[in-house]
């Protein structure tokens, strides 16, 4: 008998919560507005370069930007090693 009361109370709470919740507003805009990002970097201090960025369109933001080009130089060497390992495995 006690479980019936607990079960009935749980169903009643779920029903109240279901009917009192409103619908969430849609996050999509009716007409999308493009955003353009322009960045200018000084490559004289490569691989750690700095510069500025500007956005225009739906957002208007400007500020400093830094780029650390560390892992990009390792990809060709890794690719060459993988090719050599594949050739050695196929032999």
N, C-alpha and C positions, 0 to 999 in steps of 0.2 A: 504494500500500500504506500509506503514511504517513497519507493522508487517511482511510482506513478505521479506523485506530486512533484518530485524533482524533474521528471521528464516533461510534465505539463508546463512547469515553470520555464524550463529551457526552451520549449517550443514557443511559448508566449513571448519570451524575450527576443527570440530570433525573428518572430513575426513583427514585433514592434520595431526592431532595428531595420528590418527589410522595408517596411512601409514609411519610415521616417527619413530614410536616406534619400537625398535628392540626386539628380543626375549630375555628373561632373561636366563642366564646360569643355568644349572641344578645344584642343591645343593647336589645331591647324588654322592658319590664317586663310582668309577668303582669297586674297591675291598675294602670292609670294613676292617679296621684294629681294632682289639680288644684293649680295654683299661683295664688294671688291676689296681685296687686300693687296697692298703694294708695300714691298720691303726693299730697302736700300742697304747694302752691306759693303764694308771696306775690307777687301781681301788681302790687304798688305800685312795683316797679322795672322795669316792662315797657319794653323787649323782652327784657332779660336778667333772668330770674326765677330764684330759688333756693328750695329747700325740702328736704323729706325724703321718702324712700320706705321702705316696709316690704313684705316678701313673707311669705306664710304658706302652709302646705300642705307640699309636698314639699321646699321650700326655706324657710329662715328667715334672712332677710338684712335689715338696716336700714342706712341711710346717707344721706349728703347727695346731693342731685340738683340740677343746674342745667339750664336750658332757655334757649336763645338763639333767639328768634323773629325771624329776619332774613329768610329767604327766603319765608316765608308771606305777607308783605304784598306781594310782587312778583307773585304769581300772578294776581290780578285784573287788574292793569295789562297783563300779558303776554297774558292772554286777550282783553281788549278790543282790543289792537293786532292780534292774530291775526284777530279778526273783521273789523276794518276792512281788513286786507290781503286777506282772502278776498273781501270785497265789492268792493274795487277791482279785484281780479283777474277777478272774474266780469263786470264791466262791460265 
